[in-house]
Amino acid sequence: MKKKSICIISLILIAMMLFTGCGQAGGNDVTTTGNSATPTESETEAVAKRTDLNLGAIGEPKTLDPTQISDLVVFYVTHQIYNHLIDNRTDGNLVPGVAESWTYSDDGTEITFKLRQGVKFHNGDTMTADDVVYSFETAIASAFTKGVTAVMDSVSKVDENTVVLKLKHSYGPIEYCVASSQIPILNKKAHEADPEGYARSPIGTGPYKFVEWKSGDKIILTAFDDYYKGAPAIKDVTFKIIIDGSTAVVALENGEIDIIDTPPKTDRQNLIDNPDIAYYETEIASTVFMAINHNSELFSNKKLREAVSYAIDKESLIIGAVEGIGTALETPMAKSTFGWPEDFKNKQYDVEKAKQLLIEAGYPDGLDIVLKTNESATYFKPTEVIQDQLRQIGINASISKMERGAFWDDILTKRDYDIVVSAATATYPDADYIYSTFHSRMVTEGRNYFNYSNPVLDDLLERGRLSNDQEERKQIYREICELFEEDVISIPLYTYMTPIAANKDLKGVMAHPTNRMFVEDYSW
């Protein structure tokens, strides 16, 4: 992790999503920002005595059963209550959770998990293989978890400390799926008896146990003394339900709460400049890119695709589109995903080369195109910047701002566009997420609105998801990046940052690519 400072400590989110994961993450470039003042000895002693924590929850959870919803507000709370077989930690690495080890069958379609012995639920029950089997069966049956359970076929008990997860086919990112926020270890007896009551008063094996939920006000947790890792330093946790981000920022500045996730970008500089607050951010597992319709009469011309690629100044784009709060992207996958090749370089900004390629493409006098977009700043702000950059090389782009539904109908359904600014978020931090966008099978069955079909890319994408050799997968995704660069399949632009702001005296805070918070790591 890299820690810079502004003033006394100078300049992840990332981090990611509404979704969860499989494999071992790489390429996380985490930056911590914030100011810190040097406390007096008496102030240090006073801070050290605190064992409580007040978190700002922007919005109220609908449930505390993460198998039945996909919502970050829910996950902020449930990450403290539940454990998983595999943990996706703050640094992006996967580590053993309540499974102490696991092994694969030769064909990669079965994973045998050895469970930790003596793990306790908050009601005093000991976790068993039956609880684990029930938890996975519940998640697999849910309509909300298909992004991480679709590849899972069944789970079975071998003995009291062993379970086997059977897959429909081998799947390289499967460990991220197992570590998903949506596959918590449930207490079978309690959940089976009253699933609705369980969703309001959950029982997990995690570092904190549920105490109280006052709708519209707060959710209270307390440290679990029998937690298998040992009782955490923070003993009392209160999630204060707050209507909006700006109100949460005021509460943080006033000391009413100690930490908030994803404060509004408009408050970023004020929070960084505040000597009482530490500001952390990381790259989220998401990408913004220029989508290219390869069935377009214009952009089936590779020279024209190349010209546009060289015409885009990503650094200026980031300043104009997201106020500088992002990082330039060279690859089709996000930097915080496993498989991202750290040293890979795509086409670099070169106006003169872009002009020459435009001539070679058959447009010595330039050309007119239409850039479709919608009302969301995610799309229209970068579109406006790109409009100006294309003008510099002789492409006159007019902007058609559309209603959101009509826009996506044109792009996803009708495929009626030439080039367009678009975005994608990984369900879990693994490069396999680009399969659903770029495999030729997805031209008719999925989200390949690029209309790009290439058997070489198909083969690489299939090998990347089927292999359980993580080093082999890294090489495959590098080859995929090379093909993207060579054929200009799409034009990567930038990735967002996700922030956390906290009381400067709160230790152990880090931003996470998929927006996870681990209160058990915090202390005063």
C-alpha positions as CSV (number, residue, x, y, z in Angstrom):
1,M,0.0,0.0,0.0
2,K,1.2,3.5,-0.7
3,K,0.6,6.2,1.8
4,K,1.2,9.8,0.7
5,S,0.2,12.9,2.5
6,I,-1.1,16.4,2.0
7,C,0.3,18.7,4.6
8,I,1.5,16.2,7.2
9,I,0.3,13.0,5.6
10,S,0.0,13.7,1.8
11,L,-2.1,12.2,-1.3
12,I,-8.8,2.7,-3.6
13,L,-11.9,2.9,-4.4
14,I,-12.2,1.9,-5.6
15,A,-13.4,-0.2,-4.8
16,M,-16.1,-2.0,-6.7
17,M,-19.7,-2.9,-6.7
18,L,-22.0,-4.2,-6.5
19,F,-20.8,-7.6,-6.8
20,T,-18.0,-10.0,-5.3
21,G,-15.3,-12.5,-6.3
22,C,-12.9,-15.4,-7.3
23,G,-8.9,-15.9,-7.4
24,Q,-6.2,-13.8,-6.0
25,A,-6.2,-10.1,-6.8
26,G,-3.3,-8.2,-8.2
27,G,-2.6,-4.7,-9.3
28,N,-4.2,-2.8,-6.5
29,D,-2.7,0.7,-6.3
30,V,-4.0,2.1,-3.1
31,T,-3.4,5.7,-2.2
32,T,-4.1,7.2,1.2
33,T,-4.6,10.9,1.6
34,G,-5.3,13.1,4.6
35,N,-3.9,15.5,7.2
36,S,-2.9,14.6,10.7
37,A,-2.2,16.8,13.6
38,T,0.2,15.8,16.3
39,P,-1.9,15.1,19.5
40,T,-0.8,16.1,22.9
41,E,0.0,13.3,25.4
42,S,-3.3,13.8,27.2
43,E,-5.2,13.7,23.9
44,T,-3.4,10.5,22.9
45,E,-4.4,8.9,26.2
46,A,-8.0,10.0,25.8
47,V,-8.2,8.7,22.2
48,A,-6.6,5.4,23.3
49,K,-9.4,4.8,25.8
50,R,-12.1,4.8,23.0
51,T,-13.5,1.4,22.1
52,D,-16.6,2.6,20.3
53,L,-17.1,3.5,16.7
54,N,-19.9,5.5,14.9
55,L,-20.2,4.8,11.2
56,G,-22.3,6.8,8.8
57,A,-24.6,4.6,6.7
58,I,-25.8,6.6,3.7
59,G,-29.2,5.0,3.4
60,E,-30.9,2.2,5.3
61,P,-30.5,-1.5,4.6
62,K,-33.6,-3.4,3.5
63,T,-32.4,-6.6,5.0
64,L,-29.4,-8.1,6.8
65,D,-29.5,-11.3,4.9
66,P,-27.0,-10.7,2.0
67,T,-28.2,-13.8,0.1
68,Q,-31.4,-11.9,-0.7
69,I,-30.1,-8.6,-2.0
70,S,-27.2,-6.9,-3.7
71,D,-26.7,-3.6,-1.9
72,L,-23.6,-2.0,-0.6
73,V,-25.4,-0.5,2.4
74,V,-26.3,-4.0,3.4
75,F,-22.8,-5.3,2.9
76,Y,-21.2,-2.5,5.1
77,V,-23.1,-4.0,8.0
78,T,-23.1,-7.7,7.2
79,H,-19.3,-7.8,6.6
80,Q,-19.0,-7.3,10.3
81,I,-21.6,-10.0,11.3
82,Y,-20.8,-12.8,8.9
83,N,-17.8,-14.8,7.8
84,H,-17.1,-16.6,4.5
85,L,-15.2,-19.7,3.6
86,I,-12.6,-17.4,1.9
87,D,-12.0,-13.8,2.9
88,N,-11.4,-11.0,0.4
89,R,-9.3,-8.6,2.5
90,T,-8.6,-4.9,2.3
91,D,-5.4,-5.4,0.3
92,G,-7.3,-7.3,-2.3
93,N,-5.7,-10.7,-1.4
94,L,-7.8,-13.8,-0.8
95,V,-7.0,-15.5,2.5
96,P,-8.6,-18.4,4.4
97,G,-11.8,-17.6,6.2
98,V,-13.7,-20.2,8.1
99,A,-12.2,-22.7,5.7
100,E,-8.7,-23.3,6.8
101,S,-7.7,-24.9,3.5
102,W,-9.0,-26.1,0.1
103,T,-7.9,-28.3,-2.7
104,Y,-9.1,-28.8,-6.3
105,S,-9.9,-32.0,-8.2
106,D,-7.7,-32.7,-11.3
107,D,-10.3,-31.3,-13.7
108,G,-10.9,-28.2,-11.5
109,T,-14.7,-28.9,-11.2
110,E,-14.6,-29.9,-7.5
111,I,-13.2,-27.9,-4.5
112,T,-12.8,-29.7,-1.2
113,F,-12.9,-27.3,1.8
114,K,-11.5,-28.2,5.2
115,L,-13.4,-26.2,7.8
116,R,-11.9,-24.6,10.9
117,Q,-12.9,-26.5,14.0
118,G,-14.6,-24.8,17.0
119,V,-15.9,-21.7,15.1
120,K,-18.8,-20.3,17.1
121,F,-22.0,-18.6,16.1
122,H,-23.2,-15.6,18.0
123,N,-25.8,-17.7,19.8
124,G,-23.2,-20.2,21.0
125,D,-23.8,-22.9,18.4
126,T,-20.7,-24.4,16.8
127,M,-20.5,-24.0,13.1
128,T,-20.8,-27.3,11.2
129,A,-20.5,-28.6,7.7
130,D,-24.3,-28.7,7.7
131,D,-24.4,-24.9,8.2
132,V,-21.9,-24.4,5.3
133,V,-23.9,-26.7,2.9
134,Y,-27.2,-24.9,3.9
135,S,-25.5,-21.4,3.4
136,F,-24.4,-22.3,-0.2
137,E,-27.7,-23.9,-1.1
138,T,-29.5,-20.8,0.1
139,A,-27.3,-18.5,-1.9
140,I,-27.4,-20.7,-5.1
141,A,-31.2,-20.7,-4.9
142,S,-31.5,-16.9,-4.6
143,A,-32.4,-14.8,-7.6
144,F,-30.0,-12.1,-6.3
145,T,-26.8,-14.0,-6.4
146,K,-26.5,-15.3,-9.9
147,G,-23.5,-13.2,-10.7
148,V,-21.4,-15.3,-8.3
149,T,-23.3,-18.6,-8.1
150,A,-24.2,-19.3,-11.7
151,V,-21.2,-21.6,-12.1
152,M,-22.0,-23.5,-8.9
153,D,-23.8,-26.9,-9.3
154,S,-24.0,-28.3,-5.8
155,V,-22.4,-28.5,-2.4
156,S,-22.2,-31.6,-0.2
157,K,-21.0,-32.7,3.2
158,V,-18.2,-35.2,3.4
159,D,-17.8,-35.2,7.2
160,E,-18.3,-32.7,10.1
161,N,-15.3,-30.7,9.0
162,T,-15.3,-31.1,5.2
163,V,-17.5,-29.9,2.3
164,V,-17.2,-30.3,-1.4
165,L,-18.3,-27.6,-3.9
166,K,-19.1,-29.0,-7.3
167,L,-18.9,-26.6,-10.3
168,K,-20.6,-26.9,-13.7
169,H,-17.2,-26.4,-15.2
170,S,-13.8,-25.4,-14.0
171,Y,-13.7,-21.6,-13.3
172,G,-10.5,-19.6,-12.7
173,P,-12.1,-16.9,-10.6
174,I,-14.1,-19.3,-8.4
175,E,-12.3,-18.3,-5.2
176,Y,-13.6,-14.7,-5.6
177,C,-17.1,-16.1,-5.9
178,V,-16.8,-18.1,-2.7
179,A,-15.5,-15.0,-1.0
180,S,-18.6,-13.0,-2.1
181,S,-20.5,-10.8,0.3
182,Q,-23.6,-12.7,-0.9
183,I,-22.4,-16.1,0.4
184,P,-22.2,-15.7,4.2
185,I,-22.1,-18.6,6.5
186,L,-25.6,-18.8,8.0
187,N,-26.8,-20.6,11.1
188,K,-28.9,-23.3,9.5
189,K,-31.2,-24.0,12.5
190,A,-32.0,-20.3,13.1
191,H,-32.3,-19.3,9.4
192,E,-34.4,-22.3,8.5
193,A,-36.8,-21.7,11.4
194,D,-37.5,-18.0,10.6
195,P,-35.7,-16.5,7.5
196,E,-37.6,-13.2,7.8
197,G,-36.8,-12.8,11.5
198,Y,-33.2,-13.8,10.7
199,A,-33.0,-11.0,8.1
200,R,-33.8,-8.4,10.9
201,S,-31.8,-10.1,13.7
202,P,-29.0,-12.1,12.1
203,I,-26.7,-14.7,13.6
204,G,-23.3,-15.0,12.2
205,T,-19.8,-16.1,13.2
206,G,-18.1,-12.8,12.5
207,P,-16.3,-10.3,14.8
208,Y,-19.5,-8.5,15.7
209,K,-22.9,-9.7,16.8
210,F,-26.2,-8.0,16.2
211,V,-27.8,-6.0,19.1
212,E,-30.5,-3.7,17.7
213,W,-32.0,-2.1,14.6
214,K,-34.0,1.1,15.0
215,S,-35.5,1.8,11.6
216,G,-34.6,5.2,10.3
217,D,-32.1,5.7,13.1
218,K,-29.3,3.2,13.7
219,I,-28.0,-0.4,13.8
220,I,-26.0,-1.4,16.8
221,L,-23.4,-4.3,17.0
222,T,-21.2,-5.4,19.7
223,A,-17.9,-7.3,19.7
224,F,-18.1,-11.1,19.8
225,D,-15.8,-12.3,22.5
226,D,-15.7,-15.9,21.1
227,Y,-14.7,-14.8,17.6
228,Y,-12.3,-17.4,16.2
229,K,-9.7,-14.7,15.5
230,G,-10.0,-13.2,19.0
231,A,-12.2,-10.3,20.2
232,P,-11.7,-7.1,18.1
233,A,-10.3,-3.8,19.6
234,I,-13.5,-1.9,18.8
235,K,-16.2,-3.1,21.2
236,D,-19.3,-1.2,20.3
237,V,-20.3,-0.3,16.7
238,T,-23.2,1.9,15.7
239,F,-24.2,2.4,12.1
240,K,-26.0,5.8,12.1
241,I,-28.5,5.9,9.2
242,I,-28.1,9.1,7.3
243,I,-30.2,10.3,4.4
244,D,-27.5,11.7,2.1
245,G,-23.7,12.0,1.6
246,S,-23.5,15.8,2.4
247,T,-25.3,15.3,5.7
248,A,-22.9,12.5,6.5
249,V,-19.9,14.8,5.8
250,V,-21.2,17.4,8.2
251,A,-21.7,14.7,10.8
252,L,-18.1,13.6,10.3
253,E,-16.7,17.1,10.5
254,N,-18.7,17.7,13.7
255,G,-17.5,14.5,15.3
256,E,-21.0,12.9,15.4
257,I,-19.7,10.0,13.3
258,D,-16.1,8.6,12.9
259,I,-16.1,7.3,9.4
260,I,-18.0,7.4,6.1
261,D,-17.6,5.5,2.9
262,T,-17.9,7.2,-0.5
263,P,-18.4,10.8,0.6
264,P,-19.5,13.1,-2.3
265,K,-16.8,14.2,-4.7
266,T,-17.8,17.8,-4.1
267,D,-16.5,17.5,-0.5
268,R,-13.3,15.8,-1.4
269,Q,-10.9,18.8,-1.2
270,N,-12.5,20.1,2.0
271,L,-12.0,16.7,3.6
272,I,-8.4,16.4,2.5
273,D,-7.7,19.9,3.9
274,N,-9.4,19.2,7.2
275,P,-6.6,18.5,9.8
276,D,-9.0,16.3,11.9
277,I,-9.8,13.9,9.0
278,A,-7.9,11.3,7.1
279,Y,-9.0,10.7,3.5
280,Y,-8.3,7.4,1.7
281,E,-9.1,6.4,-1.8
282,T,-8.5,3.5,-4.2
283,E,-9.3,2.5,-7.7
284,I,-12.7,0.8,-8.0
285,A,-13.1,-2.4,-10.1
286,S,-14.7,-0.5,-12.8
287,T,-13.8,1.0,-16.2
288,V,-14.9,3.8,-18.5
289,F,-14.1,3.3,-22.1
290,M,-15.0,4.2,-25.7
291,A,-17.2,1.5,-27.0
292,I,-16.9,0.9,-30.8
293,N,-19.6,-0.6,-32.9
294,H,-17.6,-2.9,-35.2
295,N,-20.7,-3.3,-37.5
296,S,-20.7,0.5,-38.1
297,E,-20.0,1.5,-41.7
298,L,-17.5,4.0,-40.3
299,F,-15.8,2.2,-37.5
300,S,-15.3,-1.2,-39.2
301,N,-12.4,0.8,-40.6
302,K,-9.4,0.0,-38.4
303,K,-7.5,3.1,-39.4
304,L,-10.3,5.3,-38.2
305,R,-10.5,3.4,-34.9
306,E,-6.7,4.0,-34.5
307,A,-7.1,7.7,-35.3
308,V,-9.7,8.1,-32.5
309,S,-7.6,6.2,-30.1
310,Y,-4.5,8.4,-30.6
311,A,-6.7,11.6,-30.5
312,I,-7.8,11.1,-26.9
313,D,-5.8,12.8,-24.2
314,K,-6.8,10.8,-21.2
315,E,-5.2,13.0,-18.6
316,S,-7.1,16.1,-19.8
317,L,-10.2,13.9,-20.1
318,I,-10.0,12.8,-16.4
319,I,-9.7,16.5,-15.4
320,G,-12.6,17.6,-17.5
321,A,-14.9,14.6,-16.8
322,V,-14.3,13.6,-13.2
323,E,-12.4,16.6,-11.8
324,G,-9.1,14.7,-11.8
325,I,-10.4,12.0,-9.5
326,G,-9.5,8.9,-11.6
327,T,-6.5,7.2,-13.3
328,A,-5.8,6.7,-16.9
329,L,-6.5,3.2,-18.2
330,E,-4.5,1.2,-20.7
331,T,-6.4,-2.1,-20.6
332,P,-10.0,-3.4,-21.1
333,M,-10.0,-4.6,-17.4
334,A,-9.8,-2.5,-14.3
335,K,-6.5,-2.1,-12.5
336,S,-7.8,-3.6,-9.3
337,T,-8.7,-6.9,-11.0
338,F,-6.7,-10.1,-11.0
339,G,-5.1,-10.5,-14.5
340,W,-4.4,-6.8,-15.0
341,P,-0.9,-6.5,-16.6
342,E,0.7,-3.7,-14.6
343,D,3.3,-2.6,-17.2
344,F,1.1,-2.8,-20.3
345,K,0.8,0.3,-22.5
346,N,-1.9,1.1,-25.0
347,K,-1.8,3.7,-27.8
348,Q,-0.7,7.0,-26.3
349,Y,-2.0,10.5,-27.1
350,D,-0.5,11.8,-30.4
351,V,-2.5,14.4,-32.3
352,E,-0.3,14.3,-35.4
353,K,-0.4,10.6,-35.7
354,A,-4.1,10.7,-35.3
355,K,-4.4,13.2,-38.1
356,Q,-2.2,11.0,-40.4
357,L,-4.3,7.9,-39.6
358,L,-7.5,9.9,-40.4
359,I,-6.1,10.6,-43.9
360,E,-5.0,7.0,-44.3
361,A,-8.6,6.0,-43.3
362,G,-9.8,7.9,-46.3
363,Y,-10.9,11.1,-44.7
364,P,-8.4,13.8,-45.6
365,D,-11.0,16.5,-45.1
366,G,-12.3,15.1,-41.9
367,L,-15.8,13.6,-41.2
368,D,-18.9,14.2,-39.2
369,I,-20.2,11.7,-36.6
370,V,-22.8,11.6,-33.8
371,L,-21.9,10.9,-30.2
372,K,-24.9,9.6,-28.3
373,T,-25.0,10.0,-24.5
374,N,-27.6,10.3,-21.7
375,E,-28.2,12.7,-18.8
376,S,-25.9,11.0,-16.4
377,A,-22.6,12.9,-15.8
378,T,-20.9,9.5,-16.0
379,Y,-21.5,9.6,-19.7
380,F,-22.2,13.1,-20.9
381,K,-19.2,14.8,-19.2
382,P,-16.5,12.6,-20.8
383,T,-18.5,12.8,-24.1
384,E,-18.2,16.6,-24.1
385,V,-14.5,16.5,-23.5
386,I,-14.0,13.8,-26.2
387,Q,-16.1,15.9,-28.7
388,D,-13.5,18.7,-28.3
389,Q,-10.5,16.4,-28.6
390,L,-11.9,14.8,-31.8
391,R,-12.4,18.2,-33.3
392,Q,-8.6,18.8,-33.0
393,I,-7.9,16.1,-35.6
394,G,-10.8,16.9,-38.0
395,I,-13.6,14.8,-36.7
396,N,-16.7,17.0,-36.2
397,A,-18.8,15.2,-33.5
398,S,-22.2,16.4,-32.6
399,I,-23.7,15.3,-29.3
400,S,-27.1,13.7,-29.0
401,K,-28.2,13.7,-25.4
402,M,-30.9,11.1,-24.8
403,E,-33.2,10.0,-22.1
404,R,-31.5,7.2,-20.2
405,G,-33.9,4.4,-21.3
406,A,-33.9,5.4,-24.9
407,F,-30.1,5.7,-24.9
408,W,-29.5,2.2,-23.6
409,D,-32.2,0.8,-26.0
410,D,-30.2,2.3,-28.9
411,I,-26.9,1.0,-27.5
412,L,-27.7,-2.4,-26.0
413,T,-30.7,-3.5,-28.1
414,K,-30.7,-1.8,-31.4
415,R,-26.9,-1.4,-31.5
416,D,-27.6,1.9,-33.3
417,Y,-24.4,3.9,-32.7
418,D,-20.9,4.4,-34.0
419,I,-18.8,5.1,-30.9
420,V,-20.0,5.9,-27.4
421,V,-18.7,6.5,-23.9
422,S,-19.7,3.5,-21.8
423,A,-18.7,1.9,-18.5
424,A,-18.5,-1.6,-16.9
425,T,-18.1,-2.8,-13.3
426,A,-16.7,-6.1,-12.2
427,T,-19.0,-8.4,-10.3
428,Y,-15.8,-9.5,-8.5
429,P,-12.2,-8.2,-9.0
430,D,-11.1,-10.6,-11.7
431,A,-10.5,-9.9,-15.4
432,D,-12.9,-12.6,-16.4
433,Y,-15.7,-10.0,-16.1
434,I,-14.8,-8.9,-19.7
435,Y,-16.0,-12.3,-21.0
436,S,-19.6,-11.2,-20.9
437,T,-18.9,-8.1,-22.9
438,F,-16.5,-9.3,-25.6
439,H,-17.0,-13.0,-26.3
440,S,-18.7,-13.4,-29.7
441,R,-21.4,-15.6,-28.1
442,M,-22.5,-12.5,-26.2
443,V,-23.2,-10.6,-29.5
444,T,-26.6,-12.3,-29.5
445,E,-26.9,-13.7,-26.0
446,G,-25.4,-10.9,-23.8
447,R,-23.8,-7.5,-23.6
448,N,-21.4,-7.6,-26.6
449,Y,-22.9,-4.5,-28.0
450,F,-19.5,-3.9,-29.7
451,N,-20.6,-6.5,-32.3
452,Y,-17.0,-7.8,-32.2
453,S,-16.4,-11.4,-33.2
454,N,-13.0,-12.9,-33.2
455,P,-12.2,-16.6,-32.6
456,V,-8.8,-15.7,-31.3
457,L,-10.3,-13.5,-28.6
458,D,-13.0,-16.1,-27.9
459,D,-10.3,-18.8,-27.3
460,L,-8.3,-16.5,-24.9
461,L,-11.4,-15.6,-22.9
462,E,-12.5,-19.2,-22.6
463,R,-9.0,-20.3,-21.5
464,G,-8.8,-17.4,-19.1
465,R,-12.0,-18.4,-17.2
466,L,-11.5,-22.2,-17.4
467,S,-7.9,-22.4,-16.1
468,N,-7.1,-22.9,-12.5
469,D,-3.4,-22.0,-13.0
470,Q,-3.4,-18.4,-11.9
471,E,0.0,-17.7,-13.5
472,E,-1.2,-19.0,-16.8
473,R,-4.3,-16.8,-16.5
474,K,-2.1,-13.7,-16.0
475,Q,-0.3,-14.5,-19.3
476,I,-3.6,-15.1,-21.1
477,Y,-5.0,-11.7,-20.0
478,R,-1.8,-10.0,-21.1
479,E,-2.4,-11.6,-24.6
480,I,-5.9,-10.3,-24.5
481,C,-4.7,-6.8,-23.8
482,E,-2.3,-7.0,-26.8
483,L,-5.1,-8.1,-29.0
484,F,-7.3,-5.2,-27.8
485,E,-4.4,-2.8,-28.5
486,E,-3.7,-4.2,-32.0
487,D,-7.3,-4.4,-33.2
488,V,-8.6,-1.4,-31.3
489,I,-11.5,-3.4,-30.0
490,S,-12.4,-0.6,-27.6
491,I,-10.6,2.4,-26.2
492,P,-9.9,2.3,-22.5
493,L,-10.2,5.7,-20.9
494,Y,-10.0,5.8,-17.1
495,T,-11.1,4.1,-13.9
496,Y,-12.8,5.8,-10.9
497,M,-11.5,6.3,-7.4
498,T,-13.6,5.3,-4.3
499,P,-13.0,7.2,-1.1
500,I,-13.3,6.7,2.7
501,A,-13.1,9.6,5.1
502,A,-12.4,9.0,8.8
503,N,-11.4,10.6,12.1
504,K,-7.6,11.0,11.8
505,D,-7.1,9.0,15.0
506,L,-8.9,5.9,13.8
507,K,-6.2,3.4,12.8
508,G,-6.3,0.5,10.3
509,V,-8.6,2.2,7.8
510,M,-8.1,1.4,4.1
511,A,-10.2,1.8,1.0
512,H,-11.2,-1.5,-0.8
513,P,-11.8,-2.0,-4.6
514,T,-15.2,-3.6,-3.8
515,N,-16.2,-1.2,-1.0
516,R,-15.6,-3.5,1.9
517,M,-15.1,-2.2,5.4
518,F,-13.4,-4.4,8.1
519,V,-14.1,-2.8,11.5
520,E,-12.2,-5.7,13.2
521,D,-9.0,-4.1,11.8
522,Y,-9.8,-0.7,13.3
523,S,-8.5,0.7,16.6
524,W,-8.0,4.0,18.3
